[in-house]
Amino acid sequence: METYKADGFDDAIVGLDMTTTPYRIIYQRSKMIEILVTQEEMTEEDAIDYLAYNTWYDHGDGYPRFVEIMDKDKVFEDLDLYYDVLGGTAEVE
């Protein structure tokens, strides 16, 4: 078993998922975008496209997770929007 990392994005690491075997490194998506915009001189849109196509999907065991860090009000606001679009409910127990 092996834990993999996203090369060039160490400054975007925000945690470690220890609920899986092997453990998975957790990266903050907005920091990854910022790294590409700053270091690779990409536009924000190009950085998002690049990461969405090449990086932000689940490759399997040991591969990184990609999250966005936000305050709880933003979490519930986004959940409400998500479920409004799907026609469901954002009731969290």
ABEGO torsion letter per residue (X at the ends): XBBBBBBGAAAABAEBBAABOBBBBBBBAAAAAAAAAAAAGBBAAAAAAAAAAAABBBAEBGBBBBBBBBBAAAAAAAAAAAAAAAGBBABBX
